[in-house]
Amino acid sequence: MRIVLCYPVQPRHVEQIRAVAPEAEVIDAGQARVAQELPEADILCGHVKVPVPWEEVVRRGRLKWIQSSAAGLDHCLVPVVVDSSIVVTSASGVLADQVAEHALMLLGALHRNLWTFFHAQQKRQYVRQPTRDLHHSTVGIVGLGGVGRRLVELLRPYRVRILATDYFPQDPPPGVQRVLSPEGIWELAPQVDSLVLAAPLTPQTRGMVNRRLLEQFKPGAFLVNVARGPLVVERDLVQALQSGHLGGAALDVAPQEPLPPESPLWQAPRLIITPHVAGQSARRIDEMTRLFCENLRRFLCGEPLINLVDKHLGFPRPEHRNYEQWRWGKQAG
């Protein structure tokens, strides 16, 4: 058995994986060698950021399982993989704390007008400007996966009214007043003071925040994207900011990454940009390796896998979105 790793592991992580599967060959390929090693892999764990020969991989029929080291699966759910027998599991929930924390930070920065004060500081101007309250506002969340649900928990002390959309609108988490189906975003947009995108990138969500939807926002509303850049149409967001209809926006993800210098987003007013750092954590690789080792044990024993993905949907169904259940159950034990 050949296990190919494509995330930034250290030697101790490789040894941790080898301890679970001592008969396997574990290869730390990284981005530089993943395309070369993948056709001969039985298992892939990582987040592929470079072109790989997926058609050749599927044609050979050796790869049995992909454990994504990211919650987003657009890097590996290409059509040929979706139509194959390859099992895919996600890292949904592994970075939920960090990404939800970053989303909350961006919401606070928008409401407290921090971009104005940062610019004033650079000019040595000590000038008071109006701010707004996150407390008692209405927040919309698009996607109630690991990040969306964790953000709901973080927002509770702010006494906000929370509306949401999700592919599975049943059984909303405590604190959410109402959950609509994905099409309900058109009903939700006019009601919220800020909208947070926490949905996966799929053919249905690509470009979902476009000019028509932005026109439905309340004048002065905020937009936060901690999901994937292509959920938002860049030129339409820039126009909504330039016109003043949108009160501000904060993006941790961009339509193209790295964001090129010529992108109009750099010059858009009232826009905060962070360079896809919401998931950064000192514990990130440790937590990802812990999940992979548990799923590897289950894979070898024929047990149900954590975060099993419905490849046609592009994310786990609720009954398989069980990272948190395993995480806290394991700790309790």
LINSUL-V306926 format. One line per field, one symbol per residue. ss: DSSP state (a for helix, b for strand, c for the rest). phi: phi as a letter, one per 20 degrees, with the letter a starting at -180 (. if undefined). psi: psi as a letter, one per 20 degrees, with the letter a starting at -180 (. if undefined). Layout:
# LINSUL-V306926
ss: ???
phi: ???
psi: ???
This chain:
# LINSUL-V306926
ss: cbbbbbccccaaaaaaaaaaccccbbbbcaaaaaaaaaccccbbbbcccccccaaaaaaaccccbbbbccccccccccaaaaccccbbbccccccaaaaaaaaaaaaaaaaccaaaaaaaaacccccccccccccccbbbbbcccaaaaaaaaaaaaaccbbbbbccccccccccbbbbbcaaaaaaaaccccbbbbcccccccccccbcaaaaccccccbbbbbcccaaabcaaaaaaaaaaccbbbbbbccccccccccccaaaacccbbbccccccccccaaaaaaaaaaaaaaaaaaccccccbbbccccbbcaaaccaaaaaaaaaac
phi: .ddddcbfedgfffffffffcfeeeddeemffdfffefgdeecdcqcfdcfcegffgfffmefdbddfecffcffcefgffgeeefeccddgnfdfgfffffffffgffffemfffffffffelddcfcfccdfgmedddceodegfgfffgffegfeleeddbcbfdfflffgoefbddfgffffffgfeeebcdecdfecgfegmfecgffffefggnfdcccddcgffdegfffgfffffnfefrbcceccgccfffgeffffdfflcdcdeldgefafdgffffffffffffgfffemegefmfeeffenaffgfdedffffgffffff
psi: ppopplrmqrhhhghgghhhmhiqoponhahhjhhghghjqhpppaopjqpqmhggghhhjhphpoopjqhqjihilqghggjajpppqrkphhjggghhggggghgghghjkhhghghhghjlpmppqqrrphpjrppppoolbggghhhgghigiilqppqrqqhniqmqqpiphpprrhiihhhggiiqhqppokqrorhhipjhnaggghhiqqpjrqppokeqgihpoghhgghhghiihphrqppiqqhppqoqhipihhjpqkpppqmljhjpqhjghggghggggghgggghikrpqplppohhhjrqrhijmkghggghhghh.
